Amino acid sequence: MAFSFIAGEMLFHTFAIPVVGLVALAIILVGFVGKVVFPFRMPASLLAVIVGTILAFTLGYQSPGEVAEGLSNVGFYPILPSLAAFDGMTLLFGAAIGLLGVLLPITIYNAIETMNNVEAMSAVGDSYDVRECQAVDGTGTMLGALFGGLFPTTVYIATIGSKEMGAGRLQYLKCICYTGCRLTGMIAALSALIPLAAIAPVLVFVGMSMVATAFSTTTSRYFPAVALAMLPYLANYTMTRFNNPAGEVVADISEGIVPLVRELSLQQYCLER
């Protein structure tokens, strides 16, 4: 999943605006891999987003008009509880019973995902009680459903990458900021302000960290099993992206990937010659 949906998919978005995405990615790699300390001890991820956003506006990829449109959505949108979740439960045992064929596997997968991620955190020095994590996930899912939440909660898959980026207690601040943005509609404004190409490199690094951890915390004789475990996600990603008419598939592929693939093909041709 880290290889295909996080690092892979986000690499497509990074190359969507190469002059923005590659600069942001370079800052991320220099900061977190090269361990370079930036002025004012600014986190590499924050600097990458700021520099990427400035580049996007300077080069005309973002416009003030888009930001103004996003700001027009600012207001107050309280999150109110609803009994709709109970109506949905009654439907599951009636006309929509077929959905159980999707919901049950997803629920089992999320429970396994929590165990996997707790074990991954233990491998890098942070130990947590699996039972407590499962209980919090279940409670969070049920409470979320009462407020219109559609997705089950699970231990964050990118926790290791976040730790390497120095998140720490800033995670609490992130939750507060996200809640504030959600209640005021600022998410639309921020989406218009910050290009995806400036944020995607952060997730590329997170995916890289997850893949690297899978190998570095595993005995070498299990490397084939780790590699094999990546293939179903790669197959799922391929099916998800390309199981559409050709026009729709090509329309969403980053233009920056095309010259990159051509360059790699040319290099391969030269090597074969």
Secondary structure, 3 states (H helix, E strand, C coil): CHHHHHHHHHHHHHCCCHHHHHHHHHHHHHHHHCCCCCHHHCCHHHHHHHHHHHHHHHCCCCCHHHHHHHHCCCCCCCCCCCCHHHHHHHHHCCCCHHHHHHHHHHHHHHHHHHHHHHHHHHHCCCCCCHHHHHHHHHHHHHHHHHCCCCCCCCCCCCHHHHHHCCCCCHHHHHHHHHHHHHHHCHHHHHHHHCCHHHHHHHHHHHHHHHHHHHHHCCCHHHHHHHHHHHHHHHHHHHHHHHCCCHHHHHHCCCCCHHHHHHHHHHHHHHHHC
